[in-house]
Amino acid sequence: SEYILKYLDTEDHRAGLVLRNLAFKIGYTIGNVFVDRLRKHIYSMNARPVFNENQLAYICYLFGETGNPAGKEELLMLTNNENIRVRSAAVNALGKLKIAPADSQFTANASQRLRELAGERSIYKMLNKDIAFALKKYKSTANIPVLIEMMNYDYFGVRFIASENLKNYGNEYLKFLDENTFINISYEKKWFQAFLYSVVNIDDKEFKELYLKISNTDLAKDEIIKINIISLLKIRKDKSADNEFRSWSERLITDLESESKIKLKVK
């Protein structure tokens, strides 16, 4: 493990691959060594740091690749690092750790920190994508408003992941879709498109009520949005075991397809 430390900032692709494979084989041992050195780096009062930025980012990467939770607290602290590469690598690694379900305190701490980072609205696309990715690991209803906002980010990668995360909340999601939030979403096309795919796991009855609101928006008249709505209805129809709901969905799909100027077969 000590030997590996010498090659953390190697530019040799082959050496990097060897380090990754070693991390999997001796994950527990290497994790302990990294944690010990990370603590010295974070808490050291010396002017000269233990690791440079490249080494820190690579350690984060190795923790993430192995899922080793040994350095979870140190990774959480590294989300405050001024270097964007280190911060992003730490966030990404947090999203890959094998956190025990019983570790509710760390889950709460991590989700809170991730929400804080999301609230900063960083200019860095990949950091925002990593935040959205990591939020899936640390599920909390407090994440829902943040994920709703992230569906309006300029970068598609962030919007897609945020939308996927919201699917996991089912009807809990609806508690945060107040009138003002829905109106804001319905005025922004990219936000509305991501939103449509985030509501597929809402129960049949609640989905019908929400669909009425969706269909009454101005954006619902947009030809591309119509295709998105048809796709949503098909997904929901296939998910439902209720024949009445399936028939209702089928009628709407038929009507929308007949109205659409874009003759595109949506599966």
Disulfide bonds with the S-S distance in Angstrom:
none
